[in-house]
């Protein structure tokens, strides 16, 4: 069945009620997006979720895949110590990706028990409906361009489309951290410019994927974001699947662009394949 659902999700710790407390209410639309995707994972009987995170063990010139057989979610850095949450890894899928992609792309395997925040927040919110779901974390190569992330994703997508596993793929990342004076990175007009471009191109679906990849690297850096490369990798995975985007939420209440979106594969018209 391969990819059942794919999405772009933010990873603000404020989404965790025990961390965000009263602030969590301001992110209700984003919470609804997570709830909607949680139901789709459950209804689609997804077996493994691949999460693409720019944080953690990312390196400049290699794509990193975490092959740990068990991973732990921990929010102690945010002042919240929940009962230890263990997620089973998917070593078989990780090894398959390595064998398929390594001849053409630099791929390194690590075994890291503790999940980074970019992976932990989405998984903590999604796992409630799928407690036994397996997890595979991929970190983009930080020194490579958006186009190179896309090409790696395209190679990876060749494999994922052939697997019998029921998969979900999540690009975890926040858009600009510079949208308002109170933003973590301070204000820059380039913050909203970056966010607007991302949403504009994604809203047009696959036909504007190339335009998305042409967003200037300097603009992304000025916007102080952590989603551009994870999304670029996801678009590569979805290449050729005639996807359309459903924007589920976009919130800027805390001066950061929190985008939630689902990439939906359009059904193939049988007459078009003749």
C-alpha positions as CSV (number, residue, x, y, z in Angstrom):
1,X,0.0,0.0,0.0
2,X,3.1,2.3,0.5
3,X,2.3,5.9,1.5
4,X,-1.1,6.2,3.1
5,X,-0.7,9.9,4.1
6,X,2.0,12.6,4.1
7,X,2.0,15.9,5.9
8,X,3.8,19.0,7.0
9,X,3.6,19.6,10.8
10,X,5.1,22.2,13.2
11,X,6.9,21.1,16.3
12,X,6.3,23.8,18.9
13,X,6.5,22.4,22.4
14,X,3.6,24.8,23.2
15,X,1.4,22.2,21.6
16,X,2.0,19.8,24.5
17,X,-0.6,20.8,27.1
18,X,1.7,20.2,30.1
19,X,4.3,22.6,28.5
20,X,2.1,25.2,26.8
21,X,-0.5,25.2,29.6
22,X,-2.9,28.2,28.9
23,X,-1.0,29.1,25.8
24,X,-2.0,25.8,24.2
25,X,-5.5,27.2,23.6
26,X,-4.2,29.7,21.2
27,X,-3.0,26.8,18.9
28,X,-6.4,25.2,18.8
29,X,-6.5,25.1,14.9
30,X,-3.1,23.4,14.9
31,X,-4.3,20.9,17.5
32,X,-7.3,20.1,15.3
33,X,-4.9,19.4,12.4
34,X,-3.0,16.9,14.5
35,X,-6.2,15.3,15.6
36,X,-7.3,15.0,12.0
37,X,-4.1,13.4,10.9
38,X,-4.1,11.1,14.0
39,X,-7.5,9.7,12.8
40,X,-6.1,9.2,9.3
41,X,-3.2,7.2,10.7
42,X,-5.5,5.0,12.7
43,X,-8.1,4.6,10.0
44,X,-5.4,3.9,7.4
45,X,-3.8,1.3,9.7
46,X,-0.4,2.9,9.2
47,X,2.4,0.6,10.4
48,X,5.4,3.0,10.3
49,X,5.8,6.7,10.3
50,X,8.8,8.3,8.7
51,X,9.5,11.7,10.3
52,X,11.9,14.2,8.6
53,X,13.5,16.5,11.2
54,X,16.2,19.1,10.8
55,X,17.1,18.9,14.4
56,X,19.1,16.3,16.3
57,X,22.0,14.5,14.7
58,X,21.9,16.4,11.4
59,X,25.2,16.7,9.5
60,X,26.3,19.0,6.7
61,X,27.0,16.5,4.0
62,X,25.2,13.3,4.9
63,X,21.6,12.2,5.3
64,X,21.2,10.6,8.7
65,X,18.9,7.7,9.5
66,X,18.2,6.6,13.0
67,X,18.2,2.8,13.2
68,X,17.6,2.5,17.0
69,X,15.3,-0.4,17.8
70,X,13.6,1.7,20.4
71,X,13.3,5.5,20.8
72,X,12.4,7.6,23.8
73,X,10.4,10.9,23.9
74,X,11.6,13.2,26.6
75,X,10.6,16.9,27.2
76,X,12.8,17.6,30.3
77,X,14.5,20.5,28.5
78,X,11.0,22.1,28.4
79,X,10.3,21.5,32.1
80,X,8.0,18.5,31.6
81,X,9.0,15.0,32.5
82,X,6.2,12.6,31.4
83,X,6.2,8.9,32.0
84,X,8.8,7.6,29.6
85,X,7.3,7.2,26.2
86,X,8.9,4.4,24.1
87,X,8.5,4.1,20.3
88,X,9.6,1.0,18.4
89,X,12.0,1.7,15.6
90,X,11.9,0.2,12.1
91,X,15.3,-1.2,11.5
92,X,14.1,-3.2,8.4
93,X,12.9,-0.1,6.7
94,X,16.1,1.8,7.6
95,X,18.3,-0.9,6.2
96,X,16.2,-1.0,3.0
97,X,16.6,2.8,2.6
98,X,20.4,2.6,3.2
99,X,20.8,-0.1,0.5
100,X,18.6,1.7,-2.0
101,X,20.0,5.2,-1.6
102,X,23.6,4.9,-0.5
103,X,25.0,4.2,-4.0
104,X,23.8,7.7,-5.1
105,X,23.7,9.7,-1.9
106,X,25.7,10.0,1.3
107,X,23.8,8.2,4.0
108,X,24.9,7.5,7.6
109,X,23.2,5.3,10.1
110,X,23.0,6.2,13.8
111,X,21.4,4.5,16.8
112,X,20.1,7.2,19.0
113,X,17.7,6.4,21.8
114,X,16.5,9.9,22.6
115,X,14.5,11.6,20.0
116,X,15.1,15.3,19.1
117,X,12.4,17.9,19.7
118,X,11.6,18.1,16.0
119,X,10.6,14.5,16.1
120,X,9.3,14.2,19.6
121,X,6.5,16.8,19.5
122,X,4.7,15.5,16.4
123,X,5.1,11.9,17.5
124,X,3.9,12.5,21.0
125,X,0.7,14.1,19.6
126,X,0.2,11.5,16.9
127,X,1.0,8.3,18.9
128,X,-2.1,8.5,21.0
129,X,-4.3,7.0,18.3
130,X,-1.5,4.6,17.1
131,X,0.4,3.5,20.2
132,X,2.2,0.6,18.5
133,X,3.3,2.5,15.4
134,X,6.9,2.1,14.3
135,X,9.1,5.1,13.8
136,X,11.9,6.0,11.4
137,X,13.7,9.4,11.7
138,X,15.6,11.0,8.8
139,X,17.7,14.1,9.2
140,X,18.4,16.1,6.0
141,X,22.0,16.9,5.0
142,X,22.2,20.5,6.2
143,X,24.9,21.6,3.8
144,X,23.0,20.5,0.7
145,X,20.5,22.6,-1.3
146,X,16.8,22.2,-1.4
147,X,17.1,20.6,-4.9
148,X,19.5,18.0,-3.5
149,X,17.1,17.3,-0.6
150,X,14.4,16.8,-3.3
151,X,16.6,14.5,-5.3
152,X,17.3,12.3,-2.3
153,X,13.6,12.2,-1.5
154,X,12.9,11.2,-5.1
155,X,15.3,8.3,-4.8
156,X,13.8,7.4,-1.4
157,X,10.3,7.6,-2.9
158,X,11.1,5.0,-5.5
159,X,11.6,2.5,-2.6
160,X,8.6,3.6,-0.5
161,X,6.2,3.3,-3.4
162,X,7.1,-0.3,-3.8
163,X,6.9,-1.4,-0.2
164,X,4.0,-3.4,1.1
165,X,4.2,-1.5,4.4
166,X,1.5,1.1,5.1
167,X,3.4,4.3,5.7
168,X,3.0,7.9,6.8
169,X,5.6,10.5,6.0
170,X,5.8,13.7,8.1
171,X,8.0,16.7,7.4
172,X,8.5,18.3,10.8
173,X,9.4,22.0,10.9
174,X,8.4,25.5,11.7
175,X,8.3,28.4,9.2
176,X,9.7,31.8,10.0
177,X,10.7,32.6,13.6
178,X,10.8,36.3,12.7
179,X,7.2,37.4,12.0
180,X,6.7,39.8,14.9
181,X,8.7,42.0,17.3
182,X,8.1,39.3,20.0
183,X,9.4,36.5,17.7
184,X,12.3,34.4,19.0
185,X,14.5,35.8,16.3
186,X,13.2,39.3,16.4
187,X,11.3,40.9,13.5
188,X,12.2,40.8,9.8
189,X,10.0,41.6,6.9
190,X,11.6,38.6,5.1
191,X,9.9,36.3,7.6
192,X,6.4,36.8,6.2
193,X,7.8,36.9,2.7
194,X,9.3,33.5,3.1
195,X,6.1,32.1,4.7
196,X,3.9,33.5,2.0
197,X,6.1,32.0,-0.7
198,X,6.0,28.6,1.0
199,X,2.2,28.6,1.4
200,X,1.6,30.0,-2.1
201,X,3.7,27.3,-3.9
202,X,2.4,24.4,-1.7
203,X,-1.2,25.5,-2.3
204,X,-0.7,25.0,-6.0
205,X,0.2,21.3,-5.5
206,X,2.8,19.4,-7.5
207,X,2.8,21.7,-10.4
208,X,4.5,24.4,-8.3
209,X,7.1,22.0,-6.7
210,X,9.9,23.4,-8.8
211,X,9.0,26.9,-7.8
212,X,9.1,25.9,-4.2
213,X,12.7,24.5,-4.6
214,X,13.7,27.9,-6.2
215,X,13.0,29.8,-3.0
216,X,16.3,31.6,-2.2
217,X,18.4,29.9,0.5
218,X,19.4,33.4,1.8
219,X,15.7,34.2,2.2
220,X,15.2,31.0,4.2
221,X,18.1,31.9,6.4
222,X,16.9,35.4,7.0
223,X,13.5,34.0,7.9
224,X,15.1,31.8,10.6
225,X,13.1,28.7,9.7
226,X,13.6,24.9,10.1
227,X,11.1,23.5,7.6
228,X,12.5,24.3,4.1
229,X,14.8,21.3,3.8
230,X,12.4,18.8,5.4
231,X,9.6,19.9,3.1
232,X,11.9,19.8,0.1
233,X,12.8,16.2,1.0
234,X,9.1,15.3,1.4
235,X,8.3,16.8,-2.0
236,X,10.9,14.5,-3.6
237,X,9.3,11.5,-1.9
238,X,5.9,12.6,-3.3
239,X,7.2,13.4,-6.8
240,X,5.1,12.0,-9.6
241,X,2.1,11.3,-7.4
242,X,0.0,14.2,-8.6
243,X,-0.5,15.5,-5.1
244,X,-2.6,18.4,-4.0
245,X,-2.3,20.3,-0.8
246,X,-4.9,20.9,1.9
247,X,-3.8,23.6,4.2
248,X,-5.1,22.5,7.6
249,X,-3.8,25.4,9.7
250,X,-1.4,28.3,9.7
251,X,-0.9,30.2,13.0
252,X,1.4,33.0,13.9
253,X,0.2,33.8,17.5
254,X,3.6,33.4,19.0
255,X,5.6,35.1,16.3
256,X,6.5,31.8,14.5
257,X,4.8,30.4,11.4
258,X,3.2,27.1,12.4
259,X,2.0,25.4,9.2
260,X,0.0,22.2,9.1
261,X,-0.8,20.8,5.7
262,X,-1.6,17.4,4.1
263,X,-0.3,16.4,0.7
264,X,-3.1,14.4,-0.9
265,X,-2.5,12.0,-3.8
266,X,-5.0,12.5,-6.5
267,X,-6.6,9.3,-7.8
268,X,-5.3,8.2,-11.2
269,X,-7.9,8.3,-14.0
270,X,-7.8,4.8,-15.6
271,X,-8.4,6.3,-19.0
272,X,-5.2,8.4,-18.6
273,X,-3.1,5.3,-18.1
274,X,-4.2,3.6,-21.4
